[in-house]
Amino acid sequence: MRSPHRHAFTPPAQSCPLRRSPARLGLVALTAPAWLTLGARRTSRLHAERVVVWAATVGLHPARFQELLRGFAAEHAGPGGGRRIDVALARLHEHRAAGDRVVVATGCAQPLAREVCAALGLGGVEVVASTFTAHRWRLPHAVPARGQAKVQALREAGVEVPVEHAYSDSVADLPLLQAARTAHLVRPRERDLPALLEALGDVEVLR
């Protein structure tokens, strides 16, 4: 059921797995001069990520690529993965039970974000994520949904801003947290907490 109450929840972004493949790790090492140079500048960081993802996935059949995403999500977001944040999931389920519209907004690539949500038992939740189109041999195409771009991606998905509630653990999500009538911090890193509290004021911190 759709509701005028709008909520955005941001899980930690994940990356494609490279372990179990020495050849791909070697390819990442060989391309290191390119992606390290690109990654040093904020304006070109996305291109660095594309190079690393390409090295991790080049030549993979689409079905195998999807299988890896599903396995990675199950390993990290499944019941035994140790990375689930139960207090955040409980709050999310409370919003759903109240009939609120809940949107998972993440900088993670959309194919992986959907698998993570499925592993968390959130298969029916709307997902707004970085767009990502994998190519078997060419560099993947990606449009990030991070920072202010995440707020714009929510607008483009039909989410009215300001949202009623926003939950995040990241300084990078300050534009989203500040675009909420009520902001909540979910297990933020201690080194980031002072900056978050200075920007947001007195907010709830879920631990």
Secondary structure as a PSIPRED ss2 file (coil, helix, strand):
# PSIPRED VFORMAT (PSIPRED V4.0)

   1 M C   1.000  0.000  0.000
   2 R C   1.000  0.000  0.000
   3 S C   1.000  0.000  0.000
   4 P C   1.000  0.000  0.000
   5 H C   1.000  0.000  0.000
   6 R E   0.000  0.000  1.000
   7 H E   0.000  0.000  1.000
   8 A E   0.000  0.000  1.000
   9 F E   0.000  0.000  1.000
  10 T C   1.000  0.000  0.000
  11 P C   1.000  0.000  0.000
  12 P C   1.000  0.000  0.000
  13 A C   1.000  0.000  0.000
  14 Q C   1.000  0.000  0.000
  15 S C   1.000  0.000  0.000
  16 C C   1.000  0.000  0.000
  17 P C   1.000  0.000  0.000
  18 L C   1.000  0.000  0.000
  19 R C   1.000  0.000  0.000
  20 R C   1.000  0.000  0.000
  21 S C   1.000  0.000  0.000
  22 P H   0.000  1.000  0.000
  23 A H   0.000  1.000  0.000
  24 R H   0.000  1.000  0.000
  25 L H   0.000  1.000  0.000
  26 G H   0.000  1.000  0.000
  27 L H   0.000  1.000  0.000
  28 V H   0.000  1.000  0.000
  29 A H   0.000  1.000  0.000
  30 L H   0.000  1.000  0.000
  31 T C   1.000  0.000  0.000
  32 A H   0.000  1.000  0.000
  33 P H   0.000  1.000  0.000
  34 A H   0.000  1.000  0.000
  35 W H   0.000  1.000  0.000
  36 L H   0.000  1.000  0.000
  37 T H   0.000  1.000  0.000
  38 L H   0.000  1.000  0.000
  39 G H   0.000  1.000  0.000
  40 A C   1.000  0.000  0.000
  41 R C   1.000  0.000  0.000
  42 R H   0.000  1.000  0.000
  43 T H   0.000  1.000  0.000
  44 S H   0.000  1.000  0.000
  45 R H   0.000  1.000  0.000
  46 L H   0.000  1.000  0.000
  47 H H   0.000  1.000  0.000
  48 A H   0.000  1.000  0.000
  49 E H   0.000  1.000  0.000
  50 R H   0.000  1.000  0.000
  51 V H   0.000  1.000  0.000
  52 V H   0.000  1.000  0.000
  53 V H   0.000  1.000  0.000
  54 W H   0.000  1.000  0.000
  55 A H   0.000  1.000  0.000
  56 A H   0.000  1.000  0.000
  57 T H   0.000  1.000  0.000
  58 V C   1.000  0.000  0.000
  59 G C   1.000  0.000  0.000
  60 L C   1.000  0.000  0.000
  61 H C   1.000  0.000  0.000
  62 P H   0.000  1.000  0.000
  63 A H   0.000  1.000  0.000
  64 R H   0.000  1.000  0.000
  65 F H   0.000  1.000  0.000
  66 Q H   0.000  1.000  0.000
  67 E H   0.000  1.000  0.000
  68 L H   0.000  1.000  0.000
  69 L H   0.000  1.000  0.000
  70 R H   0.000  1.000  0.000
  71 G H   0.000  1.000  0.000
  72 F H   0.000  1.000  0.000
  73 A H   0.000  1.000  0.000
  74 A H   0.000  1.000  0.000
  75 E H   0.000  1.000  0.000
  76 H H   0.000  1.000  0.000
  77 A H   0.000  1.000  0.000
  78 G C   1.000  0.000  0.000
  79 P C   1.000  0.000  0.000
  80 G C   1.000  0.000  0.000
  81 G C   1.000  0.000  0.000
  82 G C   1.000  0.000  0.000
  83 R C   1.000  0.000  0.000
  84 R C   1.000  0.000  0.000
  85 I C   1.000  0.000  0.000
  86 D H   0.000  1.000  0.000
  87 V H   0.000  1.000  0.000
  88 A H   0.000  1.000  0.000
  89 L H   0.000  1.000  0.000
  90 A H   0.000  1.000  0.000
  91 R H   0.000  1.000  0.000
  92 L H   0.000  1.000  0.000
  93 H H   0.000  1.000  0.000
  94 E H   0.000  1.000  0.000
  95 H H   0.000  1.000  0.000
  96 R H   0.000  1.000  0.000
  97 A H   0.000  1.000  0.000
  98 A C   1.000  0.000  0.000
  99 G C   1.000  0.000  0.000
 100 D C   1.000  0.000  0.000
 101 R E   0.000  0.000  1.000
 102 V E   0.000  0.000  1.000
 103 V E   0.000  0.000  1.000
 104 V E   0.000  0.000  1.000
 105 A E   0.000  0.000  1.000
 106 T E   0.000  0.000  1.000
 107 G E   0.000  0.000  1.000
 108 C E   0.000  0.000  1.000
 109 A E   0.000  0.000  1.000
 110 Q H   0.000  1.000  0.000
 111 P H   0.000  1.000  0.000
 112 L H   0.000  1.000  0.000
 113 A H   0.000  1.000  0.000
 114 R H   0.000  1.000  0.000
 115 E H   0.000  1.000  0.000
 116 V H   0.000  1.000  0.000
 117 C H   0.000  1.000  0.000
 118 A H   0.000  1.000  0.000
 119 A H   0.000  1.000  0.000
 120 L C   1.000  0.000  0.000
 121 G C   1.000  0.000  0.000
 122 L C   1.000  0.000  0.000
 123 G C   1.000  0.000  0.000
 124 G C   1.000  0.000  0.000
 125 V C   1.000  0.000  0.000
 126 E E   0.000  0.000  1.000
 127 V E   0.000  0.000  1.000
 128 V E   0.000  0.000  1.000
 129 A E   0.000  0.000  1.000
 130 S E   0.000  0.000  1.000
 131 T E   0.000  0.000  1.000
 132 F E   0.000  0.000  1.000
 133 T E   0.000  0.000  1.000
 134 A C   1.000  0.000  0.000
 135 H C   1.000  0.000  0.000
 136 R C   1.000  0.000  0.000
 137 W C   1.000  0.000  0.000
 138 R C   1.000  0.000  0.000
 139 L C   1.000  0.000  0.000
 140 P C   1.000  0.000  0.000
 141 H E   0.000  0.000  1.000
 142 A E   0.000  0.000  1.000
 143 V E   0.000  0.000  1.000
 144 P C   1.000  0.000  0.000
 145 A C   1.000  0.000  0.000
 146 R C   1.000  0.000  0.000
 147 G C   1.000  0.000  0.000
 148 Q H   0.000  1.000  0.000
 149 A H   0.000  1.000  0.000
 150 K H   0.000  1.000  0.000
 151 V H   0.000  1.000  0.000
 152 Q H   0.000  1.000  0.000
 153 A H   0.000  1.000  0.000
 154 L H   0.000  1.000  0.000
 155 R H   0.000  1.000  0.000
 156 E H   0.000  1.000  0.000
 157 A C   1.000  0.000  0.000
 158 G C   1.000  0.000  0.000
 159 V C   1.000  0.000  0.000
 160 E C   1.000  0.000  0.000
 161 V C   1.000  0.000  0.000
 162 P C   1.000  0.000  0.000
 163 V E   0.000  0.000  1.000
 164 E E   0.000  0.000  1.000
 165 H E   0.000  0.000  1.000
 166 A E   0.000  0.000  1.000
 167 Y E   0.000  0.000  1.000
 168 S E   0.000  0.000  1.000
 169 D C   1.000  0.000  0.000
 170 S C   1.000  0.000  0.000
 171 V H   0.000  1.000  0.000
 172 A H   0.000  1.000  0.000
 173 D H   0.000  1.000  0.000
 174 L H   0.000  1.000  0.000
 175 P H   0.000  1.000  0.000
 176 L H   0.000  1.000  0.000
 177 L H   0.000  1.000  0.000
 178 Q H   0.000  1.000  0.000
 179 A C   1.000  0.000  0.000
 180 A E   0.000  0.000  1.000
 181 R E   0.000  0.000  1.000
 182 T E   0.000  0.000  1.000
 183 A E   0.000  0.000  1.000
 184 H E   0.000  0.000  1.000
 185 L E   0.000  0.000  1.000
 186 V E   0.000  0.000  1.000
 187 R C   1.000  0.000  0.000
 188 P C   1.000  0.000  0.000
 189 R C   1.000  0.000  0.000
 190 E C   1.000  0.000  0.000
 191 R C   1.000  0.000  0.000
 192 D C   1.000  0.000  0.000
 193 L H   0.000  1.000  0.000
 194 P H   0.000  1.000  0.000
 195 A H   0.000  1.000  0.000
 196 L H   0.000  1.000  0.000
 197 L H   0.000  1.000  0.000
 198 E H   0.000  1.000  0.000
 199 A H   0.000  1.000  0.000
 200 L H   0.000  1.000  0.000
 201 G C   1.000  0.000  0.000
 202 D C   1.000  0.000  0.000
 203 V C   1.000  0.000  0.000
 204 E E   0.000  0.000  1.000
 205 V E   0.000  0.000  1.000
 206 L E   0.000  0.000  1.000
 207 R C   1.000  0.000  0.000
